[in-house]
Amino acid sequence: MKWLHERNDDLVEIQAEIVVERESQKGIIVGKGGSMVRQIGTLARSDIETFLRSRVFLDLIVKVQPDWTKDNDQIRQLTSQT
């Protein structure tokens, strides 16, 4: 998660990154015209709203970070951002 902000009107704003290793994976996650990332966001937002018991605005960013799964420092950095 990049950031989370709770507004005064009980709306929680969340910006999160989906990290992939290759451009081809990014294309799969984004989907044609953004359809797949939109579907991922809709399902995730619903689960998060249930968990937080609050309305949520979820902004998803798909980011390519080559070979991150083979680099312990990058894994540590990604997991410590939560």
HELIX and SHEET records of a PDB file:
HELIX    1   1 GLU A   23  VAL A   30  1                                   8    
HELIX    2   2 LYS A   32  GLY A   34  5                                   3    
HELIX    3   3 SER A   35  LEU A   52  1                                  18    
HELIX    4   4 TRP A   68  LYS A   70  5                                   3    
HELIX    5   5 ASN A   72  SER A   80  1                                   9    
SHEET    1   A 3 TRP A   3  GLU A   6  0                                        
SHEET    2   A 3 LEU A  11  VAL A  20 -1                                        
SHEET    3   A 3 ARG A  55  VAL A  64  1                                        
END                                                                             
